[in-house]
Amino acid sequence: MAKPAHRSYSRYAREAAELLGLMIHNARIERNSTVADVAERAGISRGLVHRVE
């Protein structure tokens, strides 16, 4: 299977993604939720939650 092409994102997009991840992480901690809890509620894998955070 071919490896996907590397994407280049603008500085603003990278900063926005980083801020979103931080906000998700902080909200999860405030609610005493685990990564598994968030993943189950969102219908995604725990690994994806980790990557987003």
C-alpha positions as CSV (number, residue, x, y, z in Angstrom):
1,M,0.0,0.0,0.0
2,A,1.3,3.4,-0.9
3,K,2.3,5.8,1.9
4,P,0.1,8.9,2.0
5,A,1.8,12.2,0.8
6,H,3.1,14.5,3.6
7,R,0.9,17.5,3.9
8,S,2.2,21.0,4.7
9,Y,0.0,23.2,6.9
10,S,0.3,26.9,7.5
11,R,1.6,28.2,10.8
12,Y,-1.9,29.4,11.7
13,A,-3.5,26.0,11.0
14,R,-0.8,24.2,13.2
15,E,-1.3,26.7,16.0
16,A,-5.1,26.4,15.8
17,A,-4.8,22.6,16.0
18,E,-2.4,22.8,18.9
19,L,-4.8,25.1,20.8
20,L,-7.8,22.9,20.1
21,G,-5.9,19.9,21.4
22,L,-4.9,21.8,24.5
23,M,-8.5,22.9,25.1
24,I,-9.8,19.3,24.7
25,H,-7.1,18.1,27.1
26,N,-8.0,20.7,29.7
27,A,-11.7,20.1,29.5
28,R,-11.1,16.3,29.9
29,I,-9.0,16.9,33.0
30,E,-11.5,19.3,34.5
31,R,-14.2,16.7,34.1
32,N,-12.0,13.9,35.5
33,S,-12.5,12.0,32.3
34,T,-10.1,9.5,30.9
35,V,-8.9,9.3,27.3
36,A,-11.0,6.1,27.0
37,D,-14.1,8.0,28.2
38,V,-13.6,10.8,25.6
39,A,-12.9,8.3,22.8
40,E,-16.0,6.3,23.6
41,R,-18.3,9.4,23.7
42,A,-16.8,10.7,20.4
43,G,-16.8,7.3,18.7
44,I,-13.1,7.4,17.9
45,S,-10.1,5.5,19.0
46,R,-8.0,6.3,22.1
47,G,-5.0,6.8,19.9
48,L,-6.8,9.5,17.9
49,V,-7.7,11.3,21.1
50,H,-4.0,11.1,22.2
51,R,-2.9,12.5,18.8
52,V,-5.4,15.4,19.0
53,E,-4.4,16.3,22.5
